[in-house]
Amino acid sequence: MPIPAAGSAAQPDSGLTVRGLTAGAGSFRLGPVDLTVPPGRILVMLGPSGAGKTMLLETISGLRRQLCGQIRLAGTELTGLAPEQRGIGLIFQDAALFPHLSVRENVQFGPRARGRAADAATADSLLRRLRIGHLAGRSPRTLSGGERQRVALARALAIRPGLLLLDEPLSALDQPTREEMRALLQEVLADLDIPAVHVTHDRDEALSIGDDLAIIIGGRLTQTGPADQVTASPAGPDAARLLGWSHLGCGTVIEPGTVRVGQFTFPGVTDPQATGAVQVYYRPEDVVLGVATETGPDSAGTTIAEIVPTRPLARITLASNPPLTALILHRDLERLRTHAGDPVTTALPRASVLAFPPA
């Protein structure tokens, strides 16, 4: 059954639009922030701890006073409106359920607080949709972490929000529960024709949930765009590290477009006009390993320094110059039949190497 959304058909200006938004706390300053989230799109805000992710959500929702700027939702200016007047559903890392109310009563609270009818049948329908209908009469104190977050999601949806804000709702959950909730969130958000902003510092979560990705560092948005494009082409070293790129080392442009780092030479990874020193990054999961006899023009010989059998990808450290880390499937590791100290060849596809100017 589809999740009920804000109610009216989507108009050209029915998404979230933020322009020149600033906020602060002590010496920390957020912004100015400019972003647009159309209806039905999920923007994931990815950044390190202390980057301003939560402050941005609090400011959009009205829980924190903005210093300047404009926030519009479905064509309506939200500046000056109280949080309960903004039509925004907000879910925190802590589910923040009312312990003296039952699960059903928690879901009914939002509409009642806004002076709207909140019948038990509607609440129960949402709970069933989130696969916790059997918990309707329970106290929040008796629920697991994953169950509490499902109740928090039902409560946010019960007000028929025009925007959904999610502040790291999965970060306190164990890995199996987090993966289960991630799949449920994808399913629920796909049913909603409203904009959603999801904050996280987990890149796997960001890439599995988000249509679009925004990188926030030090209170500023440094890059936004479709999630696959931002991941493939981070704008700088900080974004690259957040998105799983590893730093190989300082390289030198030896001819137009070509960089050398120790024993490795990478053609076509810089602007043809670039010269001098560059910082080189690569994708560990794209490193190609081969047996020592499988040499080629784009491969380099080295030896295996260490094998760590992590799952789902094994981590291989190579004794190359500079050291390289490869993340490979266990079946590929078994095919190589190799151990620490064995010689191998290694190569990297051109698209898996980036070079940035030195800081």
Secondary structure as GFF3:
##gff-version 3
##sequence-region A 1 359
A	DSSP	beta_strand	16	25	.	.	.	ID=ss1
A	DSSP	beta_strand	28	37	.	.	.	ID=ss2
A	DSSP	beta_strand	42	46	.	.	.	ID=ss3
A	DSSP	alpha_helix	53	61	.	.	.	ID=ss4
A	DSSP	beta_strand	68	73	.	.	.	ID=ss5
A	DSSP	beta_strand	76	77	.	.	.	ID=ss6
A	DSSP	three_ten_helix	83	85	.	.	.	ID=ss7
A	DSSP	beta_strand	88	91	.	.	.	ID=ss8
A	DSSP	alpha_helix	103	113	.	.	.	ID=ss9
A	DSSP	alpha_helix	120	129	.	.	.	ID=ss10
A	DSSP	three_ten_helix	133	135	.	.	.	ID=ss11
A	DSSP	three_ten_helix	140	142	.	.	.	ID=ss12
A	DSSP	alpha_helix	145	158	.	.	.	ID=ss13
A	DSSP	beta_strand	163	167	.	.	.	ID=ss14
A	DSSP	alpha_helix	175	191	.	.	.	ID=ss15
A	DSSP	beta_strand	196	200	.	.	.	ID=ss16
A	DSSP	alpha_helix	203	209	.	.	.	ID=ss17
A	DSSP	beta_strand	212	217	.	.	.	ID=ss18
A	DSSP	beta_strand	220	226	.	.	.	ID=ss19
A	DSSP	alpha_helix	227	232	.	.	.	ID=ss20
A	DSSP	alpha_helix	237	242	.	.	.	ID=ss21
A	DSSP	beta_strand	246	255	.	.	.	ID=ss22
A	DSSP	beta_strand	258	261	.	.	.	ID=ss23
A	DSSP	beta_strand	264	266	.	.	.	ID=ss24
A	DSSP	beta_strand	277	282	.	.	.	ID=ss25
A	DSSP	three_ten_helix	284	286	.	.	.	ID=ss26
A	DSSP	beta_strand	288	291	.	.	.	ID=ss27
A	DSSP	beta_strand	300	308	.	.	.	ID=ss28
A	DSSP	beta_strand	313	318	.	.	.	ID=ss29
A	DSSP	beta_strand	324	329	.	.	.	ID=ss30
A	DSSP	alpha_helix	330	336	.	.	.	ID=ss31
A	DSSP	beta_strand	343	347	.	.	.	ID=ss32
A	DSSP	three_ten_helix	350	352	.	.	.	ID=ss33
A	DSSP	beta_strand	353	356	.	.	.	ID=ss34
###
